Amino acid sequence: KTILATISLLVIGGLIYGIALGPASQNSSDPKDVTIPSSWTEYSAPNMFTAYFPTKPTHKTEQVNISGLALQYDTYTGASREGPIYSIKAITYKTNADFANPENILQNVINQTIRENDKNKMISSNFAKFGKYAASDFEIVRNETTSIKGKTILVEQKVYVITVSADLKEEDDINFDAFAYSFKPSLN
């Protein structure tokens, strides 16, 4: 009888624990403490974000129209010498977009990332959280030689796409977690 009561308590406790966490928390990618390589420097993009890069990033802005939506892409790219390419793309919606379903917005951004090169192939994608923000983690392989690890994060009316691209042979040298979790969005 005592064993049955203990098992019942464990089952009920497990159910309560699972309900309290909820599905998003169980598949969470909350910002975590990571070690930033000492050679990296903090970079602040005004009204966008702060993050650590291996080198001072270059900045490129372009206006894009996709499916009737006016978007502004601000891309910040820093590369290790002959190594991985670290990039943060801030996508600002210039026209009204439907943000009621964050998963749709994030999936559309990932799909657009795949379509940027016809040799891109999705390896994995899953929805998560980044702190309090809706997010999605993904991995793409290009030309069967390049790995692209990424994270999309929806913050207010911006989607941030954080990626690290590297030759598959250099995949162990990627500091994706250090890069992604050094990211802090600027709130307007």
Legacy VTK file of the C-alpha trace (Angstrom):
# vtk DataFile Version 3.0
C-alpha trace
ASCII
DATASET POLYDATA
POINTS 188 float
0.000 0.000 0.000
2.866 2.388 0.827
4.563 1.638 -2.512
1.314 2.339 -4.397
0.883 5.657 -2.539
4.491 6.644 -3.333
4.053 5.809 -7.020
0.799 7.801 -7.120
2.504 10.818 -5.551
5.376 10.592 -8.033
2.967 10.427 -11.000
0.873 13.345 -9.715
4.011 15.353 -8.911
5.375 14.674 -12.384
2.123 15.821 -13.982
2.070 19.019 -11.922
5.741 19.654 -12.769
5.059 19.151 -16.491
2.011 21.428 -16.428
3.914 24.115 -14.492
6.757 24.077 -17.001
4.545 24.065 -20.066
5.708 22.974 -23.496
7.725 26.119 -24.309
9.733 25.867 -21.102
10.462 22.195 -21.629
12.014 23.046 -24.997
13.683 26.227 -23.891
16.849 27.876 -25.101
16.914 30.481 -22.365
20.009 32.657 -22.329
22.609 30.917 -20.251
25.999 31.668 -18.827
28.655 30.963 -21.415
32.325 31.749 -21.605
33.064 34.457 -24.142
36.487 33.985 -25.777
38.849 36.597 -24.318
39.840 37.849 -27.783
36.239 38.797 -28.658
34.954 42.355 -28.257
31.556 43.678 -27.332
29.753 45.480 -30.129
26.701 47.676 -29.720
24.420 48.368 -32.690
22.422 51.478 -31.679
18.727 50.743 -31.084
19.316 47.130 -32.149
21.417 44.928 -29.869
24.651 44.290 -28.020
26.701 41.143 -28.673
30.269 39.849 -28.658
31.992 39.252 -32.006
35.410 37.731 -32.809
36.219 40.876 -34.867
34.589 44.273 -35.288
31.591 43.536 -37.518
30.834 45.191 -40.826
27.337 46.636 -41.263
25.132 46.534 -44.334
21.559 47.870 -44.679
19.125 46.914 -47.403
15.440 47.549 -48.063
13.532 44.438 -49.162
9.958 43.723 -50.195
8.819 40.155 -49.581
5.223 39.098 -50.187
4.014 42.695 -49.887
5.891 43.383 -46.657
8.405 46.241 -46.615
11.404 45.127 -44.561
14.722 46.607 -43.583
17.649 44.224 -43.157
20.569 45.391 -41.019
23.283 42.751 -41.202
26.322 42.765 -38.905
29.068 40.298 -39.841
32.337 39.466 -38.121
34.640 36.650 -39.186
37.432 34.795 -37.503
40.574 34.717 -39.603
39.909 31.967 -42.155
37.297 30.519 -39.842
33.633 30.737 -38.997
31.519 33.748 -40.055
29.430 35.268 -37.246
26.369 37.272 -38.278
23.360 39.008 -36.759
20.627 40.173 -39.104
18.020 42.537 -37.638
14.839 42.439 -39.716
12.605 45.457 -39.073
9.055 45.329 -40.388
8.301 48.696 -42.031
4.680 47.767 -42.806
2.145 46.230 -40.499
2.676 42.520 -40.069
0.607 39.994 -38.159
2.617 39.148 -35.051
-0.252 37.170 -33.472
1.468 33.885 -34.342
5.192 34.228 -33.578
5.933 30.688 -34.775
4.681 31.585 -38.282
6.865 34.715 -38.397
9.946 32.785 -37.233
9.313 29.880 -39.621
8.878 32.296 -42.548
12.222 33.908 -41.708
13.932 30.498 -41.565
12.309 29.531 -44.883
13.586 32.777 -46.433
17.074 31.990 -45.089
16.924 28.586 -46.794
15.749 30.137 -50.083
18.704 32.582 -50.117
20.814 29.813 -51.657
19.387 26.921 -53.681
22.065 24.638 -52.190
20.786 25.152 -48.627
19.247 22.101 -46.965
17.415 22.196 -43.604
18.878 19.765 -41.072
16.812 20.711 -38.034
14.478 23.378 -36.702
12.616 23.672 -33.415
10.683 26.388 -31.616
11.880 27.523 -28.213
12.222 30.595 -26.028
15.117 33.007 -25.662
14.450 34.509 -22.268
10.901 35.845 -22.582
10.983 36.008 -26.402
9.704 33.516 -28.981
12.633 31.889 -30.741
13.590 29.078 -33.049
16.858 27.151 -33.342
17.875 25.782 -36.725
20.708 24.162 -38.637
21.282 24.286 -42.394
23.914 22.613 -44.558
25.034 24.337 -47.787
26.813 22.463 -50.586
27.281 19.570 -48.177
30.424 21.404 -47.017
29.180 24.360 -44.915
27.225 24.228 -41.676
25.017 27.155 -40.654
23.818 27.120 -37.056
21.208 29.707 -36.237
18.678 31.168 -33.881
15.765 33.470 -34.771
14.325 35.668 -32.020
11.178 37.817 -32.219
11.511 41.018 -30.167
8.674 43.512 -30.567
8.561 44.352 -34.320
12.008 42.952 -35.124
13.256 39.484 -35.885
16.910 38.824 -35.156
18.646 36.041 -37.072
21.855 34.965 -35.337
24.024 32.638 -37.425
27.454 31.089 -37.497
28.630 29.626 -40.812
31.629 27.335 -40.982
33.191 24.617 -43.058
31.943 21.269 -41.739
35.580 20.371 -40.958
35.738 23.406 -38.619
32.448 22.683 -36.893
34.182 21.940 -33.577
35.704 25.449 -33.632
32.314 27.181 -33.717
31.504 29.181 -30.591
27.803 29.353 -31.433
26.549 29.336 -27.831
29.010 32.067 -26.799
27.899 34.196 -29.751
24.151 33.576 -29.493
23.918 33.941 -25.729
26.016 37.115 -25.690
23.175 38.711 -27.693
21.046 41.273 -25.809
18.290 43.068 -27.741
17.805 46.821 -27.355
14.239 47.700 -26.519
12.647 50.807 -27.960
LINES 1 189
188 0 1 2 3 4 5 6 7 8 9 10 11 12 13 14 15 16 17 18 19 20 21 22 23 24 25 26 27 28 29 30 31 32 33 34 35 36 37 38 39 40 41 42 43 44 45 46 47 48 49 50 51 52 53 54 55 56 57 58 59 60 61 62 63 64 65 66 67 68 69 70 71 72 73 74 75 76 77 78 79 80 81 82 83 84 85 86 87 88 89 90 91 92 93 94 95 96 97 98 99 100 101 102 103 104 105 106 107 108 109 110 111 112 113 114 115 116 117 118 119 120 121 122 123 124 125 126 127 128 129 130 131 132 133 134 135 136 137 138 139 140 141 142 143 144 145 146 147 148 149 150 151 152 153 154 155 156 157 158 159 160 161 162 163 164 165 166 167 168 169 170 171 172 173 174 175 176 177 178 179 180 181 182 183 184 185 186 187
